[in-house]
Amino acid sequence: MKDLLTNLIDALREELKQYGEMLALLDQQQELVLERQTQNLLQNVAIINAQAETIHAARAAREQLQRHLARRLELPEHTPFGELAARLPAEYRPLVGALVAENNELLVRVQHRARQNHLLLSRVVELMQRFIGSILPGAGMTTTYTGTGQTPAGRWPQNSLYEAVG
């Protein structure tokens, strides 16, 4: 049982570490948007996607250990951590409880920052669409999607920009 608890604690720490890394990447993404560093932003998005996969793997490993511990304690596999912690030896309860609370808190912060970044990036795209619409009035820029999930091709002006201006 002691080895299982040690492995679970290590898995909780790893998950916490990965959430912290994601939060740092999301902070970096905000800075890149504000500093208009588009090339670095594209690289950051790729790193964020890779980090999301790392988080997924860390969470899956922790959940597997959590299910194993529940079985060992003769509880249903999907027993919440609160109920599991109550059945742990007294010397492990504070550490496991603190790690679970920190993971939940950091996950909320990551979700909040991801929503902020989504709104920020959506606003940047919207402003760019307005800009393009202002220099190409007939462009018909739209944000709606077709039934296949594509954006319909806008109508570009038939005359060149030079003729449109002149």
N, C-alpha and C positions, 0 to 999 in steps of 0.2 A: 504494500500500500504506500509505503514511504517513497519508493521510486516513482510510482504513478503520480503522487502529489508533487514531487520535485519536477517531473516532466510537465505537468499541468502549469505549475508556476513559471517554468521556463517558457512555455508556450504563451502564457499571458504576457510575460515581459517582452517576448518577441513581437507579439501583436501590438503592444503599446509602442514599441520602437518603430514599427512600420507606420502606425498612424501619425507618429511624430514626424517621420520623414515626409509623409504626404502633406501634412500641414505646412512644413517648410517649403515644399515644392509649390503649393498653392499660394503661399506668401510671395515666393519668387515670381510666380506667374502674374500676380497683381502688379508687382514692380515693373515687370517687362512690358505690360500693357501701358502703364502710366508713362514709362520712358520711351514708348513706341519702338521697341526693339523687336520687330516682327520676325527676323530670322531666328533669334534666340527663343522667341515665343513658340515657334513651330517645334523646335527641339525640346522645349519644356513640356509641350503637350505630349510628345512621344514618351518622355520620361515619366510623366504623370500616369499615362496609360500603363506603362510597365510597372509602376509602383502599385497601381490598382490590382494588377495580377498578383503581385507579391503579397499584398494585404489579403487577397482572396485565399491564397495558399496558406498564409499564417492563420487565418480564421478557421479554415477547414481543418488544419492540424490541431488547433485548440479545441474545436468542436468534437473531433474524434476522441481526444483525451477526456473531454468532459463527459461524453457518452460512456466511455469505458469506466470512468470513475463512478458514474451513476449505476452502471451494472454491478460494479464491485460493491457498492453500498446497498445493492438490492432495491434500487429505485428505477422508475421508468427512464429510458434513455434521454428523453427530452425534458428532464427535470430542470427547472430554472436554477441559476447559480445561487440564488438566495436560499433555496431549499437544500441544495447540495452543501453549501457552506455550513449550514446548521448541523449537518451530519459529520463534518470533518472533525478530526482531533482538535482540541482547543488551541493548541500552539500554532495551528495553520490558519485558523479562521481570520485573524486580523490581516495577515498578509494577503490571502486570497481575496478577502473582501475589499481591501484597498486597491489591489490590482484590477479587479472587476470594475470598481467605481472609477478609477483613472482611465481605463479603456473606454467606458461609456462616456465619460466627460470629454475625452479627446475625440471620440467619434462624432459627438455633437458639434464640436468645434470644426472638425474637418467638413462635415456636412454644411455647416453655416458658411464657411469660407468658400466651398465649392459653389454654393448658391450665389454668393456675392460675385464670384468670378464669372459665373454664367451670365448674370445680369450685366456685368461690366462688358463682357465680350459681345453680348447681344446688342448692347448700346453702340459699341464700336461698329458692328456690322450695319446697324440701322443708319448711323451717321454716314457711313461709306456709301450706302445705297442712296441716301439723299444727295450726297455730293455727286455721284454718278448721274443721278436723275437731273441735277441742276446743270450739268455740262452737256448732257445728252437728253434733252427734254422728251424725245419720243421713245426713249429706251424702254418704257413700260416695265420698270423694275418692280417686281412683286415678291411678296414673301409667302404666297400661298403655294400649296403643293398639289400635284396631280394625283390620280388614283394609284399610280405606281411609286409614289414617294419622291418624285422629281419635281423641281421647280420648272414651270413652263418657260420656254425660251421667250425672252422679251423681244419686241419688235425694235430693231435698231434702225436709225434713220437711214434712208436710202442715199442721201447725199453725204458727202464727206464733211468732216468737222469744219474744214476750211470754208466750204460753201455755206454751211449752216451759220457760221459766224458772220461771214461777209454778206 
